Amino acid sequence: MIAVYNLINTVISIYIWLLIAMVVLNLLVSFNMVNTGNRFIYTIGDFLNRITEPLLRPIRNILPNLGGIDISPMVLILALYFIRDLAFQFLVL
């Protein structure tokens, strides 16, 4: 069961890093530090949006509109940490 927990832990950790990369890239694009006209940047951004958007969209539908502030990645990261700790409780202990 420890192997299953390690797999779940690794997948969740990778997904959290992808969420952080998506947030950083969106900030860089918003402040015009990188240009999405560059094919490489566009490909990375498209990949990150396709990976993260299916889990972020339901959270955005539930959260109230806060203007230009999007806290859905933070909520998702907290939920992923909770799921990881819950898996530890059930699978390892």
Backbone bond lengths (Angstrom), bond angles and torsions (degrees), N, CA, C in turn:
res aa  C-N    CA-C-N  psi(-1)  N-CA   C-N-CA  omega(-1)  CA-C   N-CA-C  phi
1 M - - - 1.439 - - 1.525 111.89 -
2 I 1.315 116.24 -23.93 1.457 118.85 178.24 1.528 110.34 -66.53
3 A 1.318 116.98 -34.07 1.458 120.05 178.50 1.532 110.98 -64.85
4 V 1.324 117.21 -38.14 1.466 120.78 177.70 1.519 110.09 -65.86
5 Y 1.337 116.14 -42.85 1.462 119.59 177.71 1.526 110.47 -62.12
6 N 1.323 118.41 -43.48 1.465 121.23 179.17 1.527 111.18 -61.14
7 L 1.323 117.25 -38.90 1.465 120.68 177.46 1.530 110.51 -64.47
8 I 1.332 117.03 -47.36 1.465 120.92 179.02 1.527 110.58 -61.90
9 N 1.317 116.56 -42.54 1.458 121.44 179.19 1.529 110.97 -61.71
10 T 1.308 117.84 -43.63 1.466 121.55 -179.71 1.518 111.48 -66.05
11 V 1.318 117.83 -44.33 1.466 121.13 -179.83 1.529 110.25 -63.30
12 I 1.324 117.51 -43.33 1.461 120.52 179.55 1.526 110.69 -66.00
13 S 1.318 117.80 -40.05 1.469 120.88 178.62 1.525 111.41 -63.54
14 I 1.314 117.53 -42.87 1.466 120.92 177.80 1.518 110.62 -63.15
15 Y 1.335 117.10 -41.93 1.461 120.45 -179.54 1.531 111.15 -66.03
16 I 1.323 117.30 -36.09 1.464 120.10 177.24 1.525 110.14 -64.66
17 W 1.329 117.24 -41.31 1.460 119.88 177.83 1.520 111.77 -65.97
18 L 1.337 117.25 -34.67 1.464 119.91 175.49 1.530 110.97 -66.27
19 L 1.325 117.26 -38.26 1.469 120.55 175.70 1.530 111.35 -62.54
20 I 1.306 116.73 -43.39 1.464 120.59 179.23 1.518 110.43 -64.35
21 A 1.324 116.93 -41.58 1.463 120.26 178.07 1.524 110.95 -63.51
22 M 1.335 117.97 -38.28 1.458 121.57 178.24 1.525 110.80 -64.28
23 V 1.330 117.39 -42.52 1.460 120.93 179.49 1.527 110.48 -64.60
24 V 1.319 117.14 -44.91 1.467 121.16 -179.66 1.528 110.35 -63.75
25 L 1.319 117.96 -43.79 1.460 120.45 179.81 1.519 110.73 -64.69
26 N 1.326 118.20 -40.34 1.465 120.42 178.10 1.526 111.39 -64.26
27 L 1.342 117.20 -37.14 1.462 119.82 176.25 1.528 111.05 -66.23
28 L 1.321 117.13 -42.50 1.461 120.16 179.25 1.520 111.49 -64.08
29 V 1.313 117.38 -37.41 1.466 120.78 177.62 1.523 109.88 -69.81
30 S 1.335 117.57 -40.28 1.466 121.29 -179.39 1.521 112.02 -63.23
31 F 1.317 117.66 -36.83 1.455 121.32 -179.74 1.531 112.72 -92.24
32 N 1.329 117.31 13.05 1.471 123.94 177.19 1.523 112.95 56.53
33 M 1.321 116.33 36.49 1.459 119.83 175.84 1.525 110.99 -89.57
34 V 1.326 116.69 -26.71 1.456 121.70 172.44 1.519 107.62 -127.46
35 N 1.297 116.14 153.24 1.452 122.00 -176.04 1.518 109.27 -111.27
36 T 1.334 116.62 126.48 1.461 119.40 178.33 1.524 111.52 -74.70
37 G 1.321 117.62 -4.48 1.465 120.19 172.92 1.521 111.25 -69.68
38 N 1.317 116.69 -21.97 1.456 121.79 174.17 1.526 107.90 -70.79
39 R 1.305 116.47 126.49 1.472 121.37 -174.33 1.531 112.16 -62.39
40 F 1.318 117.44 -37.76 1.465 121.21 -179.57 1.534 110.85 -65.87
41 I 1.329 116.91 -45.64 1.466 121.20 179.00 1.522 109.97 -64.55
42 Y 1.322 116.60 -41.18 1.463 120.29 178.89 1.531 111.15 -62.32
43 T 1.323 117.41 -41.17 1.457 121.53 179.74 1.526 111.38 -64.76
44 I 1.320 116.46 -43.48 1.466 119.97 178.10 1.526 110.38 -63.88
45 G 1.321 117.01 -45.57 1.461 120.68 179.40 1.516 112.52 -62.88
46 D 1.316 116.53 -40.88 1.459 120.34 178.81 1.530 110.78 -64.88
47 F 1.329 116.75 -42.65 1.463 120.59 177.69 1.526 111.24 -61.12
48 L 1.340 116.44 -47.03 1.462 119.78 -178.83 1.523 111.74 -64.65
49 N 1.323 117.25 -38.51 1.465 119.75 178.10 1.522 111.35 -67.38
50 R 1.318 118.00 -40.41 1.470 120.55 179.00 1.526 111.96 -66.38
51 I 1.323 117.48 -32.09 1.462 121.46 -179.08 1.529 111.27 -78.97
52 T 1.316 117.90 -40.31 1.463 120.47 -172.20 1.524 113.87 -94.08
53 E 1.302 118.55 -26.95 1.461 120.92 -173.59 1.530 114.69 -62.46
54 P 1.338 120.77 -37.85 1.473 118.33 179.85 1.529 114.44 -59.72
55 L 1.312 118.78 -30.06 1.465 120.30 177.42 1.526 112.58 -91.33
56 L 1.324 117.38 -24.19 1.459 119.96 -179.84 1.528 112.40 -81.27
57 R 1.321 118.56 -32.20 1.462 121.98 -175.86 1.533 112.80 -59.08
58 P 1.346 120.10 -47.45 1.474 118.23 178.34 1.529 113.10 -63.54
59 I 1.318 117.08 -33.17 1.464 120.36 178.62 1.526 109.56 -68.53
60 R 1.330 117.22 -40.87 1.465 120.75 178.29 1.522 111.39 -64.55
61 N 1.332 117.60 -32.00 1.458 120.08 178.17 1.524 111.94 -70.39
62 I 1.331 117.23 -28.49 1.461 121.18 -178.81 1.527 111.44 -84.48
63 L 1.325 117.45 -40.13 1.463 121.30 -176.33 1.523 111.19 -69.35
64 P 1.341 117.63 146.61 1.464 119.45 175.59 1.525 110.85 -72.31
65 N 1.322 115.72 159.91 1.455 121.03 179.41 1.530 109.24 -72.69
66 L 1.313 116.79 121.40 1.461 122.18 -179.39 1.525 111.55 -108.29
67 G 1.298 117.00 23.97 1.458 120.81 -178.30 1.516 109.70 82.59
68 G 1.315 116.51 -125.10 1.460 120.55 -178.98 1.515 114.11 -91.26
69 I 1.324 117.43 5.61 1.459 120.72 -177.24 1.526 109.50 -97.31
70 D 1.319 116.02 125.86 1.467 121.49 178.85 1.526 108.32 -112.60
71 I 1.331 116.19 107.13 1.459 119.98 -178.88 1.526 111.55 -100.54
72 S 1.326 117.41 7.52 1.466 119.80 -178.48 1.529 112.99 -62.29
73 P 1.350 121.20 -36.60 1.475 117.90 175.66 1.521 113.02 -62.70
74 M 1.335 116.68 -35.97 1.457 119.87 179.04 1.532 110.84 -67.01
75 V 1.329 116.60 -40.91 1.456 120.78 178.15 1.527 109.98 -64.27
76 L 1.322 116.94 -41.97 1.464 120.74 179.69 1.523 111.41 -65.79
77 I 1.324 117.97 -39.68 1.462 120.61 178.35 1.526 110.38 -63.95
78 L 1.319 117.48 -41.85 1.465 120.19 176.77 1.525 111.03 -62.99
79 A 1.329 117.29 -40.67 1.467 120.72 178.21 1.529 110.95 -65.01
80 L 1.334 117.13 -38.63 1.462 119.98 178.97 1.529 111.47 -66.85
81 Y 1.337 116.97 -38.91 1.468 119.56 174.86 1.523 110.97 -62.59
82 F 1.332 117.12 -40.03 1.453 121.13 178.04 1.528 110.92 -62.79
83 I 1.334 116.96 -44.46 1.472 121.01 179.14 1.523 110.37 -63.27
84 R 1.331 116.55 -39.78 1.463 119.80 179.03 1.524 111.17 -63.92
85 D 1.325 116.97 -43.49 1.463 120.03 178.16 1.521 112.01 -67.47
86 L 1.328 116.62 -36.11 1.462 120.89 177.08 1.526 110.74 -65.31
87 A 1.319 116.91 -40.52 1.468 120.18 177.32 1.524 110.59 -64.29
88 F 1.335 116.34 -36.42 1.467 119.65 177.92 1.532 110.32 -63.07
89 Q 1.332 116.29 -41.99 1.458 119.98 -179.57 1.522 112.49 -63.94
90 F 1.336 116.98 -40.89 1.457 120.50 -175.63 1.528 113.46 -83.74
91 L 1.336 117.00 -35.65 1.462 118.95 -173.08 1.513 113.83 -91.44
92 V 1.309 118.41 -34.03 1.453 120.21 -173.11 1.520 111.56 -97.07
93 L 1.311 116.59 -42.49 1.480 118.39 -176.23 1.481 112.74 -85.45
